[in-house]
């Protein structure tokens, strides 16, 4: 199904400012800054500009939203490292709020973009992430914190050789509960949703081996897995230790990487104090924390060109 293309019509309609849910499932962030973001709807193709409180500031075409963003003088790219956090399947960037608050309190600029995890394939989501990173400017390096499926979205993005990595090298990656080798538990999802559109292509890709390159060997990676720490996990239907959804063995990469096991369930990993401590320690060791300085606007470049295909 292709977007219906209502953006030109919405350009003629006065915008009414009101709070939204932030685009949890059917919106892809095209550009993001500390105080606002531009999103595109996967069904209609129209865009909207949201502020830091998810209030809609503009809607319609990408050009209209980008013009509105340029009037926001506070949208400036600070120098130094940036932390980009990628949520998991059927989640949104809001799942990182407690961890993001802690990082921001320590002075780190944090981005928590949303992507339509249930409505696109892993290669499409990789292209989305590369386009989003191309829209960021003014940072010297980036640390990714990826939860669950977010780790595979990042792997799909890093499979290419996009220009943004030349000016903003990846300083390190934290993967939290990643299904790096697929997830046997996902086969149940495939069985339950056969003949329906409940499970998108990214979810179904978890049912088999993951056909994606691993992160470059020169980039440090820490994998944080959930589990019981014993021979059996939380899920009695899975072999070996697991966090209820992903087996500990499924989180591993073939390339060398750091590894930590935290005794908790998959859905509780992000908020676990030990996970937050490991994330903070990793960021501090990978990226030099520099004083924030003013830079060029996030939205004054010509980087926003990505077109996410709609749900299948």
TAUR-V864604 format. One record per residue. N is the residue number from 1. PHI is phi in degrees with one decimal (* if undefined). BURIAL is 1 if it has 16 or more other ideal C-beta (glycine too) atoms within 10 Angstrom, else 0. Layout:
# TAUR-V864604
N;PHI;BURIAL
N;PHI;BURIAL
This chain:
# TAUR-V864604
1;*;0
2;-95.9;0
3;-56.6;1
4;-78.6;0
5;73.4;0
6;-96.3;1
7;-56.7;1
8;-59.6;0
9;-67.2;0
10;-67.6;1
11;-61.0;1
12;-90.8;0
13;-99.0;0
14;-60.3;0
15;-82.3;1
16;-102.3;0
17;-78.1;0
18;-154.8;0
19;-74.9;0
20;-115.0;0
21;-83.2;0
22;90.5;1
23;74.6;1
24;-76.8;1
25;-128.3;1
26;-117.9;1
27;-129.7;1
28;-116.2;1
29;-68.6;1
30;-95.8;1
31;-152.3;1
32;-145.3;1
33;-137.0;1
34;-60.1;1
35;-123.8;0
36;-160.2;1
37;-150.4;1
38;-107.8;1
39;-122.9;1
40;-122.0;1
41;-79.3;1
42;-72.6;1
43;-93.1;1
44;-96.7;0
45;83.3;1
46;-82.3;1
47;-113.5;1
48;-149.6;1
49;-108.9;1
50;-113.3;1
51;-87.6;1
52;-67.1;0
53;-105.3;0
54;63.8;0
55;-87.8;0
56;-77.1;1
57;-99.3;1
58;-160.3;1
59;-150.8;1
60;126.9;1
61;-79.9;1
62;-60.5;1
63;-62.1;0
64;-64.3;1
65;-68.3;1
66;-67.6;1
67;-63.5;0
68;-65.4;1
69;-65.9;1
70;-66.4;0
71;-82.7;0
72;-90.3;1
73;-66.3;0
74;-79.3;0
75;-82.5;1
76;-124.9;1
77;-87.4;1
78;-76.2;1
79;-79.1;0
80;100.5;1
81;-87.3;1
82;-126.9;1
83;-106.3;1
84;-111.2;1
85;-110.9;1
86;-112.8;1
87;-76.3;1
88;-100.4;1
89;-62.4;1
90;59.4;1
91;-106.3;1
92;-144.5;1
93;-59.8;1
94;-66.6;0
95;-65.5;1
96;-92.8;1
97;-53.2;0
98;-61.8;0
99;-68.0;1
100;-63.2;1
101;-61.1;0
102;-65.6;1
103;-66.7;1
104;-64.6;0
105;-63.1;0
106;-89.2;0
107;95.3;0
108;-88.2;1
109;-70.9;1
110;-125.1;1
111;-115.8;1
112;-125.1;1
113;-69.4;1
114;-102.1;1
115;-143.5;1
116;-79.3;1
117;-62.5;1
118;-95.0;1
119;-131.9;1
120;-155.7;1
121;-83.7;1
122;-61.2;1
123;-60.1;1
124;-64.6;1
125;-69.3;1
126;-63.4;1
127;-66.4;1
128;-58.8;1
129;-65.3;1
130;-62.6;1
131;-67.0;1
132;-64.1;1
133;-65.8;1
134;-65.3;1
135;-81.7;1
136;-82.9;1
137;-146.1;1
138;97.6;1
139;-99.4;1
140;-87.0;0
141;-161.3;1
142;-137.3;1
143;-114.4;1
144;-98.9;1
145;-118.8;1
146;-116.9;1
147;-103.9;1
148;54.2;1
149;-59.0;1
150;-56.3;1
151;-65.1;1
152;-78.7;1
153;-59.5;1
154;-65.3;1
155;-60.7;1
156;-63.2;1
157;-69.6;1
158;-74.3;1
159;-66.4;1
160;-89.4;0
161;-126.0;0
162;-78.1;1
163;-63.7;0
164;-60.9;1
165;-74.1;1
166;-71.7;0
167;-92.9;0
168;-141.1;1
169;-60.3;0
170;-80.6;1
171;-80.1;1
172;177.0;1
173;-136.2;1
174;-108.9;1
175;-105.8;1
176;-109.9;1
177;57.7;1
178;-82.4;1
179;-85.1;1
180;-63.1;1
181;-114.7;1
182;85.3;1
183;-142.1;1
184;-60.1;1
185;-62.5;1
186;-69.8;1
187;-63.3;0
188;-65.9;0
189;-60.9;1
190;-63.8;0
191;-67.6;0
192;-73.8;0
193;-109.7;0
194;-58.2;0
195;81.2;0
196;-118.9;0
197;-114.4;0
198;-69.3;0
199;-96.6;1
200;-79.4;1
201;-63.2;1
202;-67.5;1
203;-65.7;1
204;-68.3;0
205;-65.1;1
206;-72.2;1
207;-72.9;1
208;-127.9;0
209;-60.3;0
210;-84.4;1
211;-95.8;0
212;-138.4;1
213;-62.8;0
214;-80.7;1
215;-55.5;1
216;-51.5;0
217;-65.3;0
218;-78.6;0
219;-93.1;1
220;-67.5;1
221;-130.3;1
222;-113.7;1
223;-100.8;1
224;-112.0;1
225;-107.1;1
226;-98.7;1
227;172.2;1
228;-93.0;1
229;84.7;0
230;-116.7;0
231;-69.6;0
232;-121.7;0
233;-99.6;1
234;-75.4;1
235;-99.0;1
236;-69.2;0
237;-92.9;0
238;-112.1;1
239;-83.6;0
240;79.5;0
241;-74.5;1
242;-159.6;1
243;-101.8;1
244;103.4;1
245;-127.4;1
246;-118.9;1
247;-72.9;1
248;-56.4;1
249;-63.6;1
250;-78.7;1
251;-82.9;1
252;-75.6;0
253;-101.0;1
254;-76.1;0
255;-76.1;0
256;-61.9;0
257;-162.9;1
258;-73.0;0
259;-147.8;0
260;-139.0;0
261;-107.4;1
262;-116.5;1
263;-82.0;0
264;-162.7;1
265;-81.0;1
266;-56.2;1
267;-71.0;1
268;-103.5;0
269;-61.3;1
270;-59.4;1
271;-88.3;0
272;-71.2;1
273;-57.3;0
274;-67.9;0
275;-63.6;1
276;-62.2;1
277;-63.8;0
278;-64.3;1
279;-63.9;1
280;-61.3;1
281;-63.0;0
282;-65.5;1
283;-60.9;1
284;-63.4;0
285;-84.2;0
286;-97.2;1
287;-125.6;1
288;-72.8;0
289;-86.5;0
290;-107.5;0
291;-66.5;0
292;-64.3;0
293;-139.1;0
294;-74.5;0
295;-139.4;0
296;-78.6;0
297;-66.8;1
298;-62.9;1
299;-111.2;1
300;-99.7;0
301;-94.9;0
302;-105.0;0
303;-85.8;1
304;-82.8;1
305;-128.0;0
306;-69.1;1
307;-126.9;0
308;-77.7;1
309;-69.5;1
310;-81.9;1
311;-61.2;1
312;-70.6;0
